Protein backbone atom coordinates (compact mmCIF):
# COMPACT_ATOMS: atom_id res chain seq x y z
CA UNK A 1 0.00 0.00 0.00
CA UNK A 2 2.84 2.38 0.85
CA UNK A 3 4.44 1.73 -2.57
CA UNK A 4 1.19 2.55 -4.35
CA UNK A 5 0.93 5.89 -2.53
CA UNK A 6 4.53 6.73 -3.42
CA UNK A 7 4.01 5.80 -7.07
CA UNK A 8 0.80 7.85 -7.26
CA UNK A 9 2.52 10.80 -5.58
CA UNK A 10 5.41 10.69 -8.04
CA UNK A 11 3.00 10.38 -10.96
CA UNK A 12 1.16 13.50 -9.77
CA UNK A 13 4.42 15.43 -9.41
CA UNK A 14 5.60 14.42 -12.86
CA UNK A 15 2.27 15.37 -14.41
CA UNK A 16 2.68 18.89 -13.00
CA UNK A 17 6.16 19.22 -14.42
CA UNK A 18 6.44 21.77 -17.20
CA UNK A 19 3.29 23.77 -16.48
CA UNK A 20 5.10 26.91 -15.30
CA UNK A 21 7.58 26.58 -18.17
CA UNK A 22 4.76 26.30 -20.70
CA UNK A 23 2.94 29.21 -19.09
CA UNK A 24 6.10 31.34 -19.25
CA UNK A 25 6.60 30.60 -22.95
CA UNK A 26 2.94 31.42 -23.68
CA UNK A 27 2.96 34.80 -21.94
CA UNK A 28 1.77 37.71 -24.12
CA UNK A 29 4.27 39.33 -26.46
CA UNK A 30 5.55 42.84 -25.83
CA UNK A 31 3.66 45.40 -27.92
CA UNK A 32 5.59 48.02 -29.87
CA UNK A 33 4.28 51.28 -28.42
CA UNK A 34 6.12 53.43 -30.96
CA UNK A 35 3.00 53.06 -33.12
CA UNK A 36 1.42 55.62 -30.77
CA UNK A 37 3.87 58.36 -31.74
CA UNK A 38 2.48 61.47 -33.41
CA UNK A 39 2.19 61.05 -37.18
CA UNK A 40 1.86 57.26 -37.28
CA UNK A 41 -1.02 55.92 -39.38
CA UNK A 42 -4.08 54.36 -37.76
CA UNK A 43 -3.52 51.07 -39.64
CA UNK A 44 -0.17 50.64 -37.86
CA UNK A 45 -1.83 51.18 -34.48
CA UNK A 46 -4.55 48.62 -35.22
CA UNK A 47 -2.09 46.04 -36.57
CA UNK A 48 0.01 46.26 -33.38
CA UNK A 49 -2.61 46.79 -30.65
CA UNK A 50 -5.72 45.23 -32.20
CA UNK A 51 -9.11 46.78 -32.81
CA UNK A 52 -10.17 49.67 -30.59
CA UNK A 53 -12.71 48.99 -27.84
CA UNK A 54 -14.30 52.43 -28.32
CA UNK A 55 -14.29 54.65 -31.40
CA UNK A 56 -16.02 58.00 -31.93
CA UNK A 57 -15.65 60.82 -34.43
CA UNK A 58 -16.05 64.42 -33.35
CA UNK A 59 -15.19 67.56 -35.38
CA UNK A 60 -13.25 65.56 -37.97
CA UNK A 61 -11.10 63.84 -35.36
CA UNK A 62 -11.39 60.22 -34.41
CA UNK A 63 -10.92 59.34 -30.74
CA UNK A 64 -10.33 55.67 -29.95
CA UNK A 65 -9.49 53.65 -26.87
CA UNK A 66 -7.22 50.63 -27.17
CA UNK A 67 -7.01 48.09 -24.36
CA UNK A 68 -4.43 45.32 -24.50
CA UNK A 69 -2.18 43.11 -22.43
CA UNK A 70 1.41 44.40 -22.52
CA UNK A 71 3.60 41.33 -22.44
CA UNK A 72 7.26 40.47 -22.30
CA UNK A 73 10.15 40.42 -24.74
CA UNK A 74 11.17 37.16 -26.37
CA UNK A 75 14.39 37.08 -24.32
CA UNK A 76 12.45 37.47 -21.06
CA UNK A 77 10.02 34.69 -21.98
CA UNK A 78 12.83 32.33 -23.01
CA UNK A 79 14.86 32.96 -19.85
CA UNK A 80 11.79 32.44 -17.64
CA UNK A 81 10.99 29.21 -19.49
CA UNK A 82 14.54 27.95 -19.01
CA UNK A 83 14.49 28.90 -15.32
CA UNK A 84 11.23 27.05 -14.68
CA UNK A 85 12.44 23.97 -16.58
CA UNK A 86 15.70 23.87 -14.60
CA UNK A 87 13.89 24.40 -11.30
CA UNK A 88 11.37 21.66 -12.18
CA UNK A 89 14.13 19.17 -12.89
CA UNK A 90 16.16 20.13 -9.81
CA UNK A 91 13.17 19.81 -7.47
CA UNK A 92 11.57 16.80 -9.17
CA UNK A 93 8.49 18.88 -9.99
CA UNK A 94 8.02 20.55 -6.61
CA UNK A 95 8.88 23.92 -8.16
CA UNK A 96 5.41 23.92 -9.76
CA UNK A 97 3.91 24.76 -6.37
CA UNK A 98 5.65 28.16 -6.62
CA UNK A 99 6.23 28.50 -10.37
CA UNK A 100 2.68 28.10 -11.67
CA UNK A 101 1.06 30.68 -9.36
CA UNK A 102 3.93 33.04 -10.15
CA UNK A 103 3.28 32.77 -13.88
CA UNK A 104 -0.45 33.26 -13.34
CA UNK A 105 0.24 36.49 -11.43
CA UNK A 106 2.88 37.88 -13.79
CA UNK A 107 0.91 37.63 -17.03
CA UNK A 108 1.64 41.10 -18.37
CA UNK A 109 0.05 44.49 -17.75
CA UNK A 110 -3.41 45.48 -18.87
CA UNK A 111 -3.05 48.91 -20.46
CA UNK A 112 -5.54 51.30 -22.04
CA UNK A 113 -4.55 54.18 -24.30
CA UNK A 114 -6.71 56.98 -25.65
CA UNK A 115 -5.57 57.87 -29.16
CA UNK A 116 -6.76 60.85 -31.19
CA UNK A 117 -6.38 60.72 -34.98
CA UNK A 118 -6.59 63.67 -37.36
CA UNK A 119 -8.69 63.78 -40.55
CA UNK A 120 -5.98 61.79 -42.38
CA UNK A 121 -5.98 58.97 -39.79
CA UNK A 122 -2.59 59.98 -38.40
CA UNK A 123 -1.96 59.94 -34.65
CA UNK A 124 -2.47 63.44 -33.27
CA UNK A 125 -2.04 62.50 -29.60
CA UNK A 126 -2.01 59.46 -27.34
CA UNK A 127 -2.27 59.11 -23.61
CA UNK A 128 -2.13 56.23 -21.15
CA UNK A 129 -5.48 56.26 -19.38
CA UNK A 130 -5.47 53.02 -17.39
CA UNK A 131 -3.13 50.44 -15.98
CA UNK A 132 -3.79 47.71 -13.44
CA UNK A 133 -2.88 48.84 -9.92
CA UNK A 134 -1.45 45.36 -9.25
CA UNK A 135 0.93 45.78 -12.17
CA UNK A 136 2.68 48.96 -11.01
CA UNK A 137 5.80 47.00 -10.03
CA UNK A 138 5.98 45.61 -13.56
CA UNK A 139 5.87 49.12 -15.08
CA UNK A 140 9.16 49.93 -13.34
CA UNK A 141 10.99 47.04 -15.04
Helices and strands as residue ranges (DSSP letters): H 2-16, H 19-25, G 33-36, H 42-49, E 54-58, E 61-70, H 74-90, H 96-105, E 109-117, E 123-131, G 133-135, H 136-139
